[in-house]
Amino acid sequence: MKVTTSLLASLIVLGASFAGLAANSPRVSVPASQDAASALIAKEMGTRANIDLALAPIQSTSALQSYLIAHDSSSPLNALSPLKEALFVQSLQFDHRGLAAYNYGPLAGLSSDEVFEILSLFGAQSQTEQVLEKTGTHTQTENLITPNLIPLKGFRCGGAHTCLSDSTAACTGNC
């Protein structure tokens, strides 16, 4: 069976759309027509997100405070101006599983590497492409970095697996 490029792209988008189906993530209604390929993509993306979160050096407010006290000139946060760093840090919300929400506005203008490294501190590096697109600094080369996580665009964590609309925020699967 020959799979066309547009069909494959549709499957990838469907898979990305259903990445939030991992355990304890915000619930999305799954259409009956979802095929096995998009289900596998969704499962893989959920697994990656869980691994990223587990390996994140900053998983709580207390870990963030310790990091901010100890971080030196090699910190990815140094890519931000002092004002943007303060705005970004103040926007970070954590729950029992790690980063739940943040404002990505202060990340505007950074390179893909800089955004990736900052988000990696919190296990959210899989959202790099989304942030780059939303802040207007996305390029075609950066399409290769991470999958597109459309459901997270323009939302913030409202608590207990509920992402609420917010044009400058990103709601993670931890919400």
Secondary structure, DSSP 8 states (H G I E B T S, - for coil): ----HHHHHHHHHHHHHTGGGSTTS------TT--HHHHHHHHHHHHHHHHHHHH-S--SHHHHHHHHHH--TT-GGGGS-HHHHHHHHHH-EEETTEEEEEE-GGGTT--HHHHHHHHHTTT-GGGHHHHHHHHT---SGGGGTS---GGGEEEEE-SSS-EEEEEEEEE-TT-
